[in-house]
Amino acid sequence: MPTYKAPADEMLFLLNDVFHIERYSNLPGFSDASPDIVAAILGEAAKFSEEVIQPLNRVGDTEGCTRHSDGSVTTPKGFKQAYDQFVAGGWIGISAPAEYGGQGLPGTLTVAVNEFLASANMAFTMYPGLTQGAIAAILMHGSDEQKARFLPPMVTGTWTGTMNLTEPHCGTDLGLLRTKAVKQGDGSYKITGTKIFISAGEHDLAENIIHLVLARIEGAPAGTRGTSLFIVPKVLLGPDGKLGARNPVTCGSIEEKMGIHGNATCVLNYDGATGWLIGEENRGLQAMFTMMNEARLGVGTQGLAQSEVAYQNAVAYAKERLQGRSISGAKAPDKPADPIIVHPDVRRTLMTIRAINEAGRALVVWTALRADVAYRSDDEKERQTADDHMGLLTPVIKGVLTDLGFANAVMAQQMYGGHGYIAEHGMDQFVRDARIAMIYEGANGIQALDLVGRKLGKDAGRAVMAFFNEVQDFIKENGDDAMKPYVAPLGEALGHLQQATMWFMQNAMAKPDNAGAGSYDYMHLFGLVALGYMWAHMVKAAQQKVASGDGEALKAKLVIGRFYMERVLPETAAHLKRIQAGAASTMELPAEAF
Amino acid sequence: MPTYKAPADEMLFLLNDVFHIERYSNLPGFSDASPDIVAAILGEAAKFSEEVIQPLNRVGDTEGCTRHSDGSVTTPKGFKQAYDQFVAGGWIGISAPAEYGGQGLPGTLTVAVNEFLASANMAFTMYPGLTQGAIAAILMHGSDEQKARFLPPMVTGTWTGTMNLTEPHCGTDLGLLRTKAVKQGDGSYKITGTKIFISAGEHDLAENIIHLVLARIEGAPAGTRGTSLFIVPKVLLGPDGKLGARNPVTCGSIEEKMGIHGNATCVLNYDGATGWLIGEENRGLQAMFTMMNEARLGVGTQGLAQSEVAYQNAVAYAKERLQGRSISGAKAPDKPADPIIVHPDVRRTLMTIRAINEAGRALVVWTALRADVAYRSDDEKERQTADDHMGLLTPVIKGVLTDLGFANAVMAQQMYGGHGYIAEHGMDQFVRDARIAMIYEGANGIQALDLVGRKLGKDAGRAVMAFFNEVQDFIKENGDDAMKPYVAPLGEALGHLQQATMWFMQNAMAKPDNAGAGSYDYMHLFGLVALGYMWAHMVKAAQQKVASGDGEALKAKLVIGRFYMERVLPETAAHLKRIQAGAASTMELPAEAF
């Protein structure tokens, strides 16, 4: 059976030593996040993840969710009790505003906790995760009355939330959606249509489910400019605010999926269900977009989370499985064979995963801190810079950490040989669960297009120029001998990224296919540079701690950072070359030739 | 539901126009393989694959195999009838010697047919596939009596075969195996032990199953030098040669796996089962090794096969799914959106898969032809050269085509967005089925070690030098303008491969970890060069056909070949750089630091 130990120490190293969370104490909520409070929260989150929901991960996979003939859905055995514990712990609202029952702590803490939860049990974590997304949407776009009515039970978790975008013929291209909203005399709307792929769409964990639904108001313009966002509760509220009649929104079926079986992915049928407009008419897509950064950061974290738990289990197996002898001489001569961790190709695999995970976590934490600045700072300029960062890095984190997270889970599974293919070891579940993160919340190809087509050129390239300058400045300021092995390759990789950016500027205006054909490589090139930058920061922090005599355990960081530069980063040159090849051979064949 | 159309035309292009099968007519069996016979056989194989077993692929996945309390196993619905048809068609023995009931045709034809079958239904195809492996072992190492007794029913398929190597504590390192063989007075042995991961280990398709079992004869030396190979039939033969008593070898359980559910992967318990030594005592491993080239070529083909069928379905979806508009202007203005094949990133994905599949198929066919020479030529020098080629390219084909085949299946699944994650579309089955090919028949890390540790230095590098010379000569002879866009990048990639080889020669003797740490990159670097060489050949053949006015349809090859050179091949530089980084950062941390 797989195991999991939440990397709380890693997280504290990032928060305290690399990103100096104490520097943010001027932001609301951060003064309550003293180092000991943060450590205590992470410790509790680790415990809950390891002891309560990790043991349910395989149960969720094998048992899945069950839809009954009346449309109700039962979650896997143990999920309900675990969820009750989760609610009792107040976890959903740790970063939500105090006025709605939250603890108002930094959003960064929620992001950190969510990594642990997603490693332990991704399918379970999606229930509260989607609730957090819905809370964010209502906070940002809801009326005061809507906030007062819906947020408190969602913040505690007695109600959960969902996002309803996709329809059978309409995924990425939301302008095609057909779900209809008809205005009623009392200001409410009747919603009719079919939504698919609705995670946590129906279940037995909570008293009520608050669906956020994209629909088209009768007579609205065609395309994306005619979509509006609605709040549609599963159970309507009586005039006393208590739960009343069932709203006609029902689960038509549960999808049979490759993974995340513990989460009920529903077809939801809206048959004239009562809903209320949230935000402005025909501005539904904008309302969705403002919360997408957070949701995408969350999905990027899921990629990292599956990679981390798969890595931990691969390490355990590699230390325990005896097979063959080290080429440099037996390491365990008293045993029938050496543990496979002695073999260089096993090491290469483990080091690759670890180098990506540790930098990936840094990238997530860094960006979560920027998100806190963007949402909480009272300095407009600071907010803008932080918002630029988030907009730029979000598609990178979502696309790159989920691609690499999946690839890493596959590599970790490979360490088990044939045993990795057998369900009982749990490695195949990590692979199957990780797979969805590359797809949902905008397939990774869409992330690449968002980055290249939307984010690069935005505000005359302000965000990307700021990122380049920041990395360049760091390289310049850290040219000493100790840092050189790290910043020299980082500088070369940054050069590749800058050349690729320049190439788009010169070649994609006249021929946009050149941007499209290179976008995926660009996203990964960007990711490699960003992860390399994170390594440079972590190495620097580790060197300082080691020099102060306080960081013996951090010496490994210097090695893993070097491995990253030598073994992971060289890929940037190939990405650049592919981008510079342009779209010609990619687009030359007519569609019929396929 | 997924569909499949066997690429018979592609195969004929390779056999006739690229590799000129007619040049092999001096070899036994090839004179019977006239172009029309070959076309007819491929046509029939295509039909069987498309019409009989492809429709059973999803049934096999969802239903799986069932073990009953008496240890018997039922295959999924429809498998038995399909298998009977397969036997009636004489497919298993098309390349087996006529004296045992085969048709004696080139082994290359079996390889070609097996690609179609494995695309249509990988789990089904493993039953006859393992039989072919067992036939090869008995042909090579069995006594005349064993051949006469066991081969005829295996060649027709009324009996099937298996390979029994793995034990719970013993996978790659076969020296650890414990299954025991005790010699009896009549010259037979009693076999006792547990074997795991036995594909096609028990089922209801055939009257008998011939298990080939690695075991240790009582008193044999420890390690690999003490293993012997045995024939252990499921049902013993009476003195009249008819089926008699049940041998005590039973299926203890069926593994619950990530994929290939239609194949029964068994734990087999041998409780004093009667077996007969095949080949010499304590030379069992050598006997296994001589048949491994073929088996590994077969598994490489499975990677290609899953990639091909996943590609075909991704293309169909990309042409049909309407979503978004082309960045260069609407392509289907009469429809609500353009088919997604207009988007450059979708094209990039499809072209990548296709460029790898077409070259992968060429590499398999080329190597299969070399295998026919190695087994059938009466010229010793020719046999040696062909055998060198096979030894060198086999780990490359197994490791690279299965890694890329899996990656391609994942990319093809990605084209479906959320629908790719839903079982009914079948894309996730391709991914799950393809996954095993990276693991079994020697995990890919072992292929890389075989290539670098064993094949490179063998006979003073004779095989690898011959390969380099061949590619170099082709490049020199084809420097004309039409070929330059292909041979120039190929030459650069070959240079990377040669530098990597040189680096190993200079750095791995004193420090073998340098070879181990670079082996995986080397295998992929080698694969990219080999696939590039295949593209150069295919492009040249296509150019000739186009020039002769006979190859309009082949013009696409010139584009796909260019795409390969521009978009796939640039990876070689990154592999070289990683190899040249050496083992230092990979091996520096102590095992406890993980």
Interface residues (C-beta under 8 A of the other chain):
Chain A: T166 H169 C170 G171 T172 D173 L176 I196 F197 E255 E256 K257 M258 G259 V315 A318 K319 L322 Q323 G324 I327 S328 P336 A337 P339 I341 V342 H343 P344 D345 V346 R347 R348 T349 L350 M351 R354 F406 V410 Q413 Q414 G417 G418 G420 Y421 I422 A423 E424 D428 V431 R432 R435 I436 M438 I439 Y440 A443 N444 G445 A448 L449 G453 K511 P512 D513 A515 G516 A517 S519 Y520 A556 V559 I560 R562 F563 E566 R567 P570 E571 A573 A574 K577 R578 A581 A583 S585 T586 M587 E588 L589 A591 A593 F594
Chain B: T166 H169 C170 G171 T172 D173 G175 L176 I196 F197 E255 E256 K257 M258 G259 V315 A318 K319 L322 Q323 G324 I327 S328 P336 A337 P339 I341 V342 H343 P344 D345 V346 R347 R348 T349 L350 M351 R354 F406 V410 Q413 Q414 G417 G418 G420 Y421 I422 A423 E424 D428 V431 R432 R435 I436 M438 I439 Y440 A443 N444 G445 A448 L449 G453 K511 P512 D513 A515 G516 A517 S519 Y520 A556 V559 I560 R562 F563 E566 R567 P570 E571 A573 A574 K577 R578 A581 A583 S585 T586 M587 E588 L589 A591 A593 F594
